[in-house]
Every structure is written in structure tokens, then in C-alpha cells.
Amino acid sequence: MIPRITVVVLNWNGWEDTVECLESLFWVDYPCFDVVVVDNASEDDSLLRIREYCQGDLVVGSAFFTYNSGNKPIQVTELTEKQIMTNTRDLIHKPSDDGSAVQNKLTIIRNQENHGFAVGNNIAIGYVMENFNPEYILLLNNDTVVDPGFLTNLVEVAEKDEKIGLLGPLIYYYDVDGQSDVVANLGGKLDLSHYPGYYDLVEFNQLEDFPGPLIECDWISGAALLMKTREIPIHTLNPELFFGCEDIDLAIKLNKKGFKSVVVLNSYIWHKEAVSRKKRSPDSVNRALMEIKSNLTFLKTHNKHYYRYLPFYTIQIIKLYLKVLLKG
């Protein structure tokens, strides 16, 4: 039987990105997946626009696909956070019984406030685990566009190794001066002795440095993170990390329990990079402070010598942001 996947897309004041992401998902060739959009109390008519898209009244343009009017209308089931928390079962949408996913269905969860990335996704994960019972959950940023074969290629690798807990695709930038083949993420490595404690492999490596079909790494980008649900003991993100590091935190915890993280190089998506962070705090100073807070929370959680390293982290933070200011 083909493993079922539920794709969770978190939206917050980003309907234009979200509908482009959804349209690319409905082109995916994997035969058994469901899509859940969880909205973090958007204030920009996101829900109205997503409904219009599902009805076929909002045409989506993109350089990565041709809009498909043939699969509209998309059947929408909407649930509030309160309904999920009180387990109002008669309103819960369940997947089809024959094991196949219907590609013109969408579930929307309306959160009552902006819970951030971790809690917003955790609400959807809890709902999905109880009601859809998939073999995999994919957390996907709304500011991404996916290749039609990306799920098939991820699952093919995942099914071959029970010790793989998390998987991610190769991530390209959505647009770099008109180019869509510039690598944004190849997975990541840890270095808890230096702030922020982690880095993207692409900072020091090129795609050509990895001739094999996959890269084993320390963490997978939360922009597109596929997790197994049956094997791994942890499925939720750390709610203390409101502004980043949730993906890295999860990978570390699973690695300690014997599960690997890999990037699958023949699976790929395109990412608009940091769109949600800029919306959350357009002021660069506030954005930097929130980022520092999350990074230090992450380091405190995973570096048992945190207080010994704190003076060095402080110096590194000052140097890093002075460099950013001088560039600006």
C-alpha cells in the first residue's frame, strides 16, 4: 500500500504565496496525499482569497507551472482551533477509505491567534495524527513552490531506511536576478561552540561537492520537512522557539534517539526565503532581536556548557550584527 502523506502549510498574512504554493501542490504526481492549510489568525483577507482560489475564481500565475482550471472547484473543509481542541468529531474531515487521496480537497484550520511557527504547526500536527493517521507529515512553508515529483522521490528514499526520521528536498531560491537554479539549502550542520550554533551546508559547500543521491546532515530546513509518523517518537515542534530553530531542535532530539536526517537531491522545491519573518517584523532591529532571542534559547537548550560560552556568544553576536550594519 502506498504510504499516505499529509502536507501542512502554515499561512499568516500571505495568501498570494499560499495560493501559488497550493497550485503547485495540486500538480504533484504522488498518488496519496492530503493538504491542510493552518491559518494563524491572518488579517489580510487570506481566508477569503484562499476560498476564492479553491472555487476557481482566483487565477494563479507562476513561472513554475501553468494554472489548472480543470481541478477546480477544490472541496474545502474548514475547522476552527476551538473545534479541534474540543474534538467536535462530526465536523472533522477524514481522508477517503480506499487509501487514495483526492487531489481536489483541502482542509483549512483557523487558529484564533498568531501562535508562531511551532505552535501553529503543532495544532495541525495533532489534528492530522488523530484524524488522518498518515505515515508521513510534510511541513511546508507557504512561500514555496514544489516540483511535481518531489514527494515521490522523498518517500522512495524514506522507505528504504528505517533509521531515517527526517527528510528534506534540495531547496533552490525562488528567484535570484531571474535565475531559479541557485541553491539555497543543502541541509545543515551544528557547531554549538559558535553563535548561532548551526549553519547551512551551502555556506561552505556547493552542490557538486555531494556526488551521491542524498546528503546525511544534522538538520533539515523547516521550509520543507518530511517526518515519519510511525517510527519516530517526537512529532511536534518546540513551542519556546517562536522565531526559528524549531527544525534544528527537532532534528537534534531525534538524532539522540538514533534517527538520521537526510536531504534527497533528486527532490527539489523553490523558496522565497524569509518572507514571513519580514512580514512579522518589518523593522530590522526588532527582527534581529527576535532572532537573537530564539537562537540563544536554542543554544541554552542544547549546549550543556551554555553559560560558559555565553560571553563568546555575546562577542560573536556583536561582530555579526556590526558586519550586517556596515553592509547596510
C-alpha positions, 0 to 999 in steps of 0.5 A, a space after each residue: 500500500 502506498 504510504 499516505 502523506 499529509 502536507 501542512 502549510 502554515 499561512 499568516 498574512 500571505 495568501 498570494 504565496 499560499 495560493 501559488 504554493 497550493 497550485 503547485 501542490 495540486 500538480 504533484 504526481 504522488 498518488 496519496 496525499 492530503 493538504 491542510 492549510 493552518 491559518 494563524 489568525 491572518 488579517 489580510 483577507 487570506 481566508 477569503 482569497 484562499 476560498 476564492 482560489 479553491 472555487 476557481 475564481 482566483 487565477 494563479 500565475 507562476 513561472 513554475 507551472 501553468 494554472 489548472 482550471 480543470 481541478 477546480 472547484 477544490 472541496 474545502 473543509 474548514 475547522 476552527 482551533 476551538 473545534 479541534 481542541 474540543 474534538 467536535 468529531 462530526 465536523 472533522 474531515 477524514 481522508 477517503 477509505 480506499 487509501 487514495 487521496 483526492 487531489 481536489 480537497 483541502 482542509 483549512 484550520 483557523 487558529 484564533 491567534 498568531 501562535 508562531 511557527 511551532 505552535 501553529 504547526 503543532 495544532 495541525 500536527 495533532 489534528 492530522 495524527 488523530 484524524 488522518 493517521 498518515 505515515 508521513 507529515 510534510 511541513 511546508 512553508 507557504 512561500 514555496 513552490 514544489 516540483 511535481 515529483 518531489 514527494 515521490 522521490 522523498 518517500 522512495 528514499 524514506 522507505 528504504 531506511 528505517 533509521 531515517 526520521 527526517 527528510 528534506 528536498 534540495 531547496 533552490 531560491 525562488 528567484 535570484 536576478 531571474 535565475 531559479 537554479 541557485 541553491 539555497 539549502 543543502 541541509 545543515 550542520 551544528 557547531 554549538 561552540 559558535 553563535 548561532 550554533 548551526 549553519 547551512 551546508 551551502 555556506 561552505 559547500 556547493 552542490 557538486 561537492 555531494 556526488 551521491 543521491 542524498 546528503 546525511 546532515 544534522 538538520 533539515 530546513 523547516 521550509 520543507 520537512 518530511 517526518 515519519 509518523 510511525 517510527 519516530 517518537 517526537 512529532 511536534 515542534 518546540 513551542 519556546 522557539 517562536 522565531 526559528 530553530 524549531 527544525 534544528 531542535 527537532 532534528 537534534 532530539 531525534 538524532 539522540 534517539 538514533 534517527 538520521 536526517 537526510 536531504 534527497 537531491 533528486 527532490 527539489 522545491 523553490 523558496 522565497 526565503 524569509 518572507 514571513 519573518 519580514 512580514 512579522 517584523 518589518 523593522 530590522 532591529 526588532 527582527 534581529 532581536 527576535 532572532 537573537 532571542 530564539 537562537 540563544 534559547 536554542 543554544 541554552 537548550 542544547 549546549 550543556 556548557 551554555 553559560 560558559 560560552 555565553 560571553 563568546 556568544 555575546 562577542 560573536 553576536 556583536 561582530 555579526 550584527 556590526 558586519 550586517 550594519 556596515 553592509 547596510 
